Amino acid sequence: MAGREKKNSVCLEIDARHSLIPKRIDPMKKYFASLDTADFINIVFYALLTIGMAAYSRVIGPWVVFAAVNLAVIACTFAIASSSAGRNRGWSLLRGLFLTLCIPLAFKEVYHLVPAVHPTDYDDVLIAIDHALFGVHPTRWLSRLSTPWLTELLQLSYATFYFLWIALAADLYLKKRMKAYRWVFLTILLGFYLSYIGYASVPAIGPRFTLHDFERIDEELPGIALTPFLRAYTNTGESIPPGTADPARRVQRDCFPSGHTQMTLLVIFLAFRYRSRIRWVLAVDGSLLILATVYLRYHYVVDLAAGAVFAVATWKLTRPLDAWWERRRASLLGA
């Protein structure tokens, strides 16, 4: 009897030890489980870009190069995610820097993909909607209020677009608020990629080409000192550096929705939600930036309305998407 109890005791002790040993996880499941939601979104979007490039390979010349770049991005996303799992804040910074670089890279790929997917521009429709709403063309009406100092201020504010959310992420990182820092990257990444889908759905080039003479913008909307440089900086980012022949044909189709409005509204909301130290700076600069989108003739007003809708949609999608992926990660780990 005593021998049987001793044997049972030994068995229980061995079982207890084995329960403390983690189960062996399939390497592929381990890699997927290391992905944060932002990593997962990045991989899905680059996979979609690759599929799109392959589907329209007859129209897109260097599609093989794009596909190779996309596969490299996907591989790097996996590598950085798996390497940074459970590491210190330095790895979170590296992860954030990598995702930051992925956004403009995807933007330039969308430049080649949109005309192949949807070769028709919808500026006429957007112009008609604006005119039906206001009885005037808003960019032409605002021209009556233009002054060099206002143009300079708004052009400078418009140029800060890409740095607004970086400044917010940096502020949260320096304050060691890593959950908020993570949430900013997740929201912003999803927002940018949703806007890119919008560009492909409703391609448009904007009122500076359709309602105004693009070649005379420096004459019609003069600034003070920095405006010409900042315009050239913006145009170069949209694939029409100074001297580009036929800029209306070559410019990026990125008007609808207004990504500037969408992302700026998200940055302001996140800044106040997480009580960033620079929230009021972001709010003031962001408000000027949104005004600049129409004043500087980059967008129709309907683009701004669509940008606001996309901002709300991004926010509504972020939390359930994050919860869904976290459940998937847990199931991959056998939790």
Secondary structure, 3 states (H helix, E strand, C coil): CHHHHHHHHHHHHHHHHHHHCCCCCCHHHHHHHCCCHHHHHHHHHHHHHHHHHHHCCCCCCCHHHHHHHHHHHHHHHHHHHHHHCCCCHHHHHHHHHHHHHHHHHHHHHHHHHHHHHCCCCCHHHHHHHHHHHHCCCHHHHHHCCCCHHHHHHHHHHHHCHHHHHHHHHHHHHHCCCHHHHHHHHHHHHHHHHHHHHHHHHCCCCCHHHHCCCHHHHHHHCCCCCCHHHHHHHHHHHCCCCCCCCCHHHHCCCCCCCCHHHHHHHHHHHHHHHCCCCCHHHHHHHHHHHHHHHHHCCCCCHHHHHHHHHHHHHHHHHHHHHHHHHHHHHHHHCCC
